[in-house]
């Protein structure tokens, strides 16, 4: 989709839209505002994207909200911050778990080393296990005077 010769389709980013997580996007592709869009406040909670000319109503049904932190979301059109509902928090936890599992599988060397360390200790670890305690009778070699 192009508007005034500019592409409106966003490239791959690491931004997580709440509407996508919750399945509220629908079957048609809807413009998602990004850092290139300039949104103008029209009145009350209505905003207009200057790039596409589309209007946006910023309320609890906002489809422009992205994950801001663990407990809130940010509307990219208005800049308003909303607290996450319990359903949204649950969905976000599931996505985070999935992302963490994908990232941990990519970094499998570190977790593998921790697992194998008990069976194959490094030379540094072996140097501590080979030292044995020196036991002698009490008072042996001690000056008691």
Secondary structure, DSSP 8 states (H G I E B T S, - for coil): -EETTEE-S----S--BHHHHTT-S-SS------TT--EEEEETTEEEETTT--EEE-STT-SSEEE-SSSEEEETTT--EEE--HHHHHHHHHHHHHHHHHHHHHTHHHHHHHHHTTTS--HHHHHHHS-------TTTT----
